[in-house]
Amino acid sequence: MNFNISFFMLLFCGLTLAQDVTNAVDTEDISERQKEFSAMRERLGAMETRLKDSENQILALKNKVATKVVFSAKTATQGPIGPFNTATTLVYGAVITNEGNAYNRHTGIFTAPVAGTYYFTFFYHASGGQHWARLFLIKNSEIIVETVDHPSMSDTADNGGNAAFLQLQRGDQVFVRMRANTQVWGSDTTTTFSGFLLI
């Protein structure tokens, strides 16, 4: 009888010990699985972020490719333009082309419709005589490049110009400004302003 009780007690203790060991193993296993799941979730979140960034970059490139921006304009009047008492934006009132409608022929100002790298050129015919010709390519309020011709009574048929690549943000403005007390010759073939978005 004592043997049976001892046997059952031993069996009960063995089962209890086995259950405790199984519970400990299950708890460790669950804890490890939770750690692995958390790590996988972090990796998945990072991949989703990279995927979203890539999608945004692709969308921006598609928009840029779909946006054609190119303009070319010339002065609308023939003859001297200036001199003016103050620095003056040169208005190229005769538009040759204006894809994207970014150039305003009434103000002479180009406004970037999208961010990107643009190329601009401007040319002029000097009026000679007693007036300097001095033009600046302006980005917002910053002088980027200039071109200049000095007065001359004997050499009055000079042409000049300059060009620049500009990194623009949407809404940046680019225009040509004449320095105060300078003059250029309005011409439909030589006094021009052009630009386009590089793709």
Order of alpha helices (4+ residues) and beta strands (2+ residues): alpha-beta-beta-beta-beta-beta-beta-beta-beta-beta-beta-beta-beta-beta
